[in-house]
Structures are given as C-alpha cells and as structure tokens.
Amino acid sequence: MSEISISETGNSVEFDVIVKPKARNNAILGVHDNAIRIGVSAAPEKGKANDAVIKLLSKLLKIPVSDIQIESGETSRRKRIKVIGVKPEEIKELIKEQS
C-alpha cells in the first residue's frame, strides 16, 4: 500500500481521492497512487458520485458536509478534496480503520 499525500493549510487539509463509481458499497477501499480509493454505489452522472464521496467522508469524519469541498477533478475519477477542521493524522487514522 502506498502512502497518501496530505497537505495542511491553516485549519484545513487537502488530499487526492480516486473514485470507483457503481461500487457495491460506499466505502474506503485503501490507498493507491498516493490517493485514497473510495468506492461509491452512485453512478457518475449529474454529480451523484461526487455527492456520495462528500457524504461518506462527512459521515466517517463526523463533520458537516459543508466542511468538505471538491477543489478539482469534479468530472474526473481523481479528485482533490479539501476538508476544513481536520488534521492529517485524522485522515491517516481513518484510512487505517476503514481499509
């Protein structure tokens, strides 16, 4: 398993995710190519998969949906995510717990 690259700026962190739409479950699948692999059951149409990624991260990190943004890659499988109010260690711990 490769190491995830997380950058911290002020009270937020940014990291990459690789989304697998139409997965069986909404879940963190592990780390690949310095990014968190996330499977979502939603189809990649009209932002449904993006919404599912944000809702999953919100639920797992126990933070409001409004604290999570897609910074880039809205129409790509690889996305840059910004999360407000979370430390890099919390993201790394989440990956350990979920994968």
Secondary structure by P-SEA (a helix, b strand, c coil): cbbbbbbbccccccbbbbbbccccccccccccccbbbbbbccccccaaaaaaaaaaaaaaaccccccccccccccccbbbbbbccccaaaaaaaaaacc
